[in-house]
Amino acid sequence: MSTQVTTAFSQQFSSNVYLLAQQKGSKLRGAVREESVTGEKAFFDQIGSTAAIAKTTRHGDTPLVETPHSRRMVTMTTYEWADLIDDSDKVKMLIDPTSTYARAAAYAMGRAQDDVIIAAATGAALTGKSGATSTALPAGQKIAEGSANMTLAKLLEAKTTMDENDVDPENRHIVISPEGMSALLNTTEIKSSDFNTVKALAQGSISSFLGFEFHTSTRLTKVGNIRTCFAFQNDAILMAVGKDVTSRIDERSDKSYSTQVYYCQSIGAYQAQFTSLVDQCALHLGLSNVLLVIFQPETQSCWHQCHQMHL
């Protein structure tokens, strides 16, 4: 029996390059309002609601109303992605990885868009004539946390808050963490077909409920142990696009004619309407508990919900 036959063993290598698990592009861009802008900064003027005045006398003076005006500012940020593929690397590999690099770049651009939208939804709005005033959601508009995670009662409260402030019932969205989704999937009214026509438990997710379209994101802001989620009507958040995603795949003569994959975009986002936005903050303490908070902004259109989940 030969003891050297192992030297003839062969090795097989994959002829494909695979991307590791990752969020493939933006989940939230299609849920918000979008406008094209020019310049480093953009200002958006807004007009608030007014009331009609009843006429009480004949030939009286024409009544004048004070129409409220406000302004929001958005600052544009440029995002880039580039990587080089040495020409000799292509020879050493079984395939040309350029197309896979391009897919990875496109996915990264989409995730950056979600990060910008999330930051705008959960941060302060830049208001005033020059955008120098930072307007945050007031702490007094929190709904007290309970002893449970995301619940039907809290979703109902979120819906009621929006309804009471005349927020358009169309195009309402809610962005939650995977933990929040798991908690809702354990709610009878959501997982049972007796209450919901969508078989959420069979799908493992919730597409829509109580007028909200659900989005699950792992990119929600986390400060310390607080993870912030949010619900909104699509006019509440505006994504400003100075330059949409562009790509170039070229040879670099200054890099030994390596192939460069380059992607670029210039975007920004801001809270357009407090009355149509709800922020939810989840507190994560290892595997102990989760706390979600919902606040309502000063104009009663943006609010946050708090709840606690024991794991």
Secondary structure as GFF3:
##gff-version 3
##sequence-region A 1 311
A	DSSP	three_ten_helix	5	8	.	.	.	ID=ss1
A	DSSP	three_ten_helix	29	31	.	.	.	ID=ss2
A	DSSP	beta_strand	33	36	.	.	.	ID=ss3
A	DSSP	beta_strand	41	47	.	.	.	ID=ss4
A	DSSP	beta_strand	69	75	.	.	.	ID=ss5
A	DSSP	beta_strand	77	85	.	.	.	ID=ss6
A	DSSP	alpha_helix	87	92	.	.	.	ID=ss7
A	DSSP	alpha_helix	98	122	.	.	.	ID=ss8
A	DSSP	beta_strand	125	127	.	.	.	ID=ss9
A	DSSP	beta_strand	133	135	.	.	.	ID=ss10
A	DSSP	three_ten_helix	139	141	.	.	.	ID=ss11
A	DSSP	beta_strand	142	143	.	.	.	ID=ss12
A	DSSP	alpha_helix	152	164	.	.	.	ID=ss13
A	DSSP	beta_strand	172	176	.	.	.	ID=ss14
A	DSSP	alpha_helix	178	185	.	.	.	ID=ss15
A	DSSP	alpha_helix	188	191	.	.	.	ID=ss16
A	DSSP	alpha_helix	200	203	.	.	.	ID=ss17
A	DSSP	beta_strand	208	209	.	.	.	ID=ss18
A	DSSP	beta_strand	212	216	.	.	.	ID=ss19
A	DSSP	beta_strand	222	223	.	.	.	ID=ss20
A	DSSP	beta_strand	226	233	.	.	.	ID=ss21
A	DSSP	three_ten_helix	234	236	.	.	.	ID=ss22
A	DSSP	beta_strand	237	252	.	.	.	ID=ss23
A	DSSP	three_ten_helix	253	255	.	.	.	ID=ss24
A	DSSP	beta_strand	258	271	.	.	.	ID=ss25
A	DSSP	three_ten_helix	274	276	.	.	.	ID=ss26
A	DSSP	beta_strand	277	284	.	.	.	ID=ss27
A	DSSP	beta_strand	289	295	.	.	.	ID=ss28
A	DSSP	beta_strand	302	310	.	.	.	ID=ss29
###
